Amino acid sequence: MSTSGETLRRLAWLHPEWPLGVAAAAAWTTLLLVHLTPSGHWCVMSAAMTLPAVLPAARRVALTGLWRWRYRAVSLFGGAHLAVWAAVGVVAVPAGEIVRGASGPFAPAVVVALLLAAAVWELTPAKARALRAGHRVAVVPPSGRAALTGLLREGGRHGARCLRGCWLLMAAPAVAGHEALPIMLPLTGIVVVQKWARRTGESAAAAAVVLVGTAMLAAT
């Protein structure tokens, strides 16, 4: 009978992308327990919401390269992905603060409007094309400088494609700021399901329904 240690080693062997899952869990824990600056909140929120969706792509990258490079590949790919979202925060964080400040007591209504707009966006051909693009990851050289460059390039591209499909989903949390935590879980669920789905487009209607429900939750 396998011991718990052997089971964990087997899981780590089968899922070399596990460090990104641990990083996502740490990000959620930080959001729950620590009051962060706006820019810090954005970076941690991006990690919490997008890293779970990166796991399938990171797994493919790890399994198609040299085995001894697997954790380096996962880290570089995931880090480049997050770097895109951190760069977006340079604009998104002050823009969210400006909108929140200008809206005053109507800021929750703005969040609801953004969630409803995201629900409509889920049903558009543009979102379907963005989802298809987000599932593509090019083969990276197995080792050496070419691998390092390739991993950073593909991780950045993956982040940019994720941004293309999820920008409107992230607009509401950007405006909500530290009050975004209640709506983050359903939004993360949408991102993860759409990234993990074998066929793109199947979850569009369900995502729209979840977003409408999240808007109703935010309105209460």
C-alpha positions, 0 to 999 in steps of 0.5 A: 500500500502506498504511503501518503508521501509516495502518493504526493511524489507520484502526483508531483511527478504526474503534474509538474505544473503543481507549483503554479497551483500552490502559488494560486492558493497562496495568492487567495490566502493573501487576499483573504488575510492581508490588506494590500496596496492597490497595485499589490492587490491587483498583482495578487488578484491576477495571480489568484484568478489567472494562474489556475487557468494557466495549469493546462498550458504549463503542463503541456510546456513541462511535458514537451521539454526536457524532464529536468527542466520541467519546474524551470519551464513551469516557472518561466512560463507562468512568470511571463504570463503574470508579467503581462497582467502586472503590466496591465495593472499599471493602467488598470489600477489607477483607472479603477481608482479614478472610476471608483472615485468619480462614481462615488456612491454609485460605484457598485452600480458601475461594477454591476454594469461591467459584469452585465457587459461581460455577460454580453461579451461572453456571447460574442464571436470576438470572445469565441475567437479569443478563447480559441487563441488562448488554447494555443501554445507553441512547442518550445525548444527543450533546453538551452538559451532557445528554451529560456527565450521560448518559454518567456515568449510563449508565457507572454503570449499566453498572458496576452491571449488571456488578457484578450479574452478576460479583459472585461471580466477583470474590469469589474474587480479593478473598479471594485478594488478591495471590495472585489473578493465576493465576485472574484470566485465566480469570475475565476470559475469562469476563467478556469472552466473556459481554459480547461474545456476541451471545446471552446464555446460550449461554456459561453451561455453558462458563463453569461448566466453566472455573470448575470447572477454575479451582477445580481449578487453585487447589486445587493 
